[in-house]
Amino acid sequence: MTDRLDGGARRAILDAVAALETESVETLLRLTRCPSTLGNEQSALAEMARIYESLGLTPRRVPVVPAALEGHPGFSPPLIAYEGRDNVVAEYAPRGGGGRSLCLQGHVDVVPEGAADMWQTPPYQPAIHDGRIYGRGAGDMKAGIVSYCMAFRALRLAGLAPAGPVQMASVIEEECTGNGALAAMLALPKPDAVIIPEPGPGYDALYTAEVGVVWAWVTVSGRPAHVRDMQAGVNAIEAAAAIAARFKDYESRQNRAERIHPAFHGVNHPVNVNLGTIEGGEWNSSVATRCRIGLRVGVMMGYTAAQTRADIEALVADAARDPALRGAQVRLDFKGFMADPCVFDTGAEIVRLARHSYAEATGGSLRDYPATGLTDGRHYALHQGTPVACFGPDAIDIHGIDENVGLASMHGITRTIALTMAQWCGVERAAT
């Protein structure tokens, strides 16, 4: 690893990041106010277009077209239509050229806020408490997006510019399909490396591996009856509960020691089956006619999403034949994630640069994190062969109540990305 930055350039970049801290916080507050749940990402995408314009870049929209993607191994069956929800990307072209290219990528979509009345402050009215910003999406992963944008701005403020091409991609559906990232990746030139500033699990972390994920939906149809004659009916909710219990047994089998990849040694219970949604029934005094459960099933390395789908199909088919279900009709659908697991190349130069830059920028060390969730990084690593450095700020309670991110941590990640970008791409004097 060759050091491509002199001491003066380093100091100028770090000083520039410090000068941008107030703007970074204001930008994160503004972006977190966008309630960018599935199907409602437009406000966040419009905000990203404005941010890219403020960086001197020309944003453009990249649509997600299922017909063009469905043959790709990274494609997942969508939940809703894509009209009006295009990714926003921007590209920087150096004046001189000759440097290596870099993609800076992040997702603007957030998960639903849950019980909003349980939050300390409204989820889309972000607030600062004790050096942390609270709000849905603040940690996952709008702070990371702000970090890469401010890192780029810091180079310009320091009188420098990347000597290689830089892509910035703000994408949708990281939380349910990954199709946004896939479409953006295929629409842009292949970069020499990718940085994705996904949040750490309560500390600044570098993703070393991530499980795969399959989403499945089980719909059970029973036979309605009045509760005075319950035995004449088939309760769909009870039947769905029996199927759910089988999935928890499957979860236990997948977490046996012999099935766990070395990347996850020491991680407790890395393969999770989550019963994420349930809807059903019509009346408290009626035997439920129909019940639908939504499941998220983890996939360990050495196994594929396709194999997991086959397991799920076999499990549900066997359950449907169980006399305990008393003839309930069972339908299985796959929509959402169909994602393979991924081990990142932690020996790649971009990763080593990120570790070195983090140590210089913060005085600490990025902690390795084998993730029991997944990121968009898998697309670049598995399907494009591009090295990925996936690391980000200290976030707490992502997907939960009172999600928050540490501001000092965010600024440290900004410094890290700025130094990493400058060394990876090289620098040239900024145009005046």
ABEGO torsion letter per residue (X at the ends): XBBABBAAAAAAAAAAAAAAAAAAAAAAAAAAABBBBBGAAAAAAAAAAAAAAAAGBBBBBBBBBAAAAAABAABBBBABBABGBBBBBBBBBBAAEGBBBBBBBBBABBBBAEBAAABABBAABBBBBGGBBBEBGAAOAAAAAAAAAAAAAAAAAAGBBBABBBBBBBBBGAAAAGAAAAAAAAABBBBABBBBBBBBBGBBBBBABBBBBBBBBBBBBBBBBBAAAAAABBBAAAAAAAAAAAAAAAAAAAABAAABBAAABGBBGABBBBBABBBEEABAABBBABBBBBBBBBBBBGBBAAAAAAAAAAAAAAAAABAAAGGBBBBBBBBEBBBBBBBBBAABAAAAAAAAAAAAAAGBBBBBBBBABBBAAAAAAAAAGBBBBBBBBBBBGBGBBGBBBBAAAAAAAAAAAAAAAAAAAEBBBBBX
